[in-house]
Amino acid sequence: MDFHVWLTYFVAAWVIALSPGSGAVLCMSHGLAYGVKKTSATVLGLQIGLSIVLLIAGVGVGAILVASATAFLVIKIVGAAYLIYLGIKQWRAPTAEPAVDVPEPSALQQRLPQGLTPFVPDTKRRILTGMLTNLSNPKGIVFMVAVLPQFIDPNRSLALQLLILCLTMNVVDSVVMHGYAYLASQLQHLLRTVKARVLQNRVFGGVLIFMGGSLFFVRRAVT
């Protein structure tokens, strides 16, 4: 891969990553609720899902999803349903649960009313949520199918090119997603009450439900 081709892709990767989407909403939600450090697991899951999407698009399977109305419809319904599920789960998420004895309470715990502690999903669950969020997004697959071929030289090793493209996208997207999480985490000082955390759940849950619903209107590319 020529350097100027990679540089063009590098710029495109920033544009793609910075574009608001379900991954950004998820990172802001987790960053606001759990802090940047714990959101790193969510970001890792997003990158696993993104890598699989890139490989699918790179080897041409993604083209089948674009060409096949049935395959595309299945992915679209699954993706929309999953985002709506996440939205409902976020909407109804518990804001606090009875506290347990801990030697040194975290900063977020200190901001909650006395006797309460924040509910934080375990690391595996946060990784899985991030991965499924990217895997179930047909818009991402279609976009990658349209973008990747422009940066792949058919006369060179496909595996090496895909590796470079994948790593570049993962690094850029990780930086951006951590940025979203960090910006959201700075608002934690506003979450001094359970009422404020309930409002946060309603806002991010509503956005995820809206994004899930909007996927039903995504149409297959027809050539």
HUWO-V902978 format. One record per pair of residues at least 4 apart in sequence whose C-alpha atoms are under 7 Angstrom apart, sorted by sequence separation. I is the first residue (numbers start at 1). GAP is how many residues later the second one is. If there is no record, write none. Layout:
BEGIN
i:gap
I:GAP
I:GAP
END
This chain:
BEGIN
i:gap
1:4
2:4
3:4
4:4
5:4
6:4
7:4
8:4
9:4
10:4
11:4
12:4
13:4
14:4
15:4
20:4
21:4
22:4
23:4
24:4
25:4
26:4
27:4
28:4
29:4
30:4
31:4
34:4
35:4
36:4
39:4
40:4
41:4
42:4
43:4
44:4
45:4
46:4
47:4
48:4
49:4
50:4
51:4
52:4
53:4
54:4
55:4
56:4
57:4
61:4
62:4
63:4
64:4
68:4
69:4
70:4
71:4
72:4
73:4
74:4
75:4
76:4
77:4
78:4
79:4
80:4
81:4
82:4
83:4
84:4
85:4
86:4
87:4
88:4
89:4
105:4
106:4
107:4
108:4
112:4
121:4
122:4
123:4
124:4
125:4
126:4
127:4
128:4
129:4
130:4
131:4
132:4
133:4
137:4
138:4
139:4
140:4
141:4
142:4
143:4
144:4
145:4
148:4
157:4
158:4
159:4
160:4
161:4
162:4
163:4
164:4
165:4
166:4
167:4
168:4
169:4
170:4
171:4
172:4
173:4
174:4
175:4
176:4
177:4
178:4
179:4
180:4
181:4
182:4
193:4
194:4
195:4
196:4
197:4
198:4
199:4
200:4
201:4
202:4
203:4
204:4
205:4
206:4
207:4
208:4
209:4
210:4
211:4
1:5
30:5
31:5
34:5
56:5
57:5
105:5
112:5
121:5
191:5
56:6
57:6
65:6
66:6
191:6
65:7
31:8
109:8
30:9
109:9
152:9
27:12
27:15
99:16
98:17
99:17
98:18
99:18
97:19
98:19
96:20
97:20
96:21
97:21
96:22
97:22
23:23
95:23
96:23
95:24
94:25
79:57
78:58
79:58
79:59
75:61
76:62
75:63
66:76
62:79
62:80
112:80
113:80
111:81
112:81
41:82
45:82
49:82
53:82
63:82
44:83
45:83
48:83
49:83
62:83
42:84
45:84
46:84
50:84
57:84
41:85
42:85
45:85
46:85
49:85
50:85
34:86
41:86
45:86
49:86
42:87
43:87
46:87
57:87
42:88
46:88
53:88
57:88
54:90
58:90
95:99
95:102
95:103
58:104
93:108
23:110
91:110
23:111
90:111
91:111
54:112
90:114
91:114
51:115
90:115
88:117
87:118
87:119
87:121
88:121
86:122
87:122
47:123
84:124
83:125
84:125
83:126
84:128
83:129
43:131
81:131
80:132
80:133
43:134
80:135
80:136
76:139
77:139
76:140
36:142
39:142
36:145
5:146
36:146
72:148
32:149
36:149
27:150
31:150
35:150
30:151
31:151
69:151
28:152
32:152
24:153
27:153
28:153
31:153
32:153
27:154
31:154
66:154
32:155
66:155
13:156
17:156
24:156
28:156
32:156
10:158
14:158
18:158
13:159
17:159
1:160
29:175
25:179
22:186
22:189
END
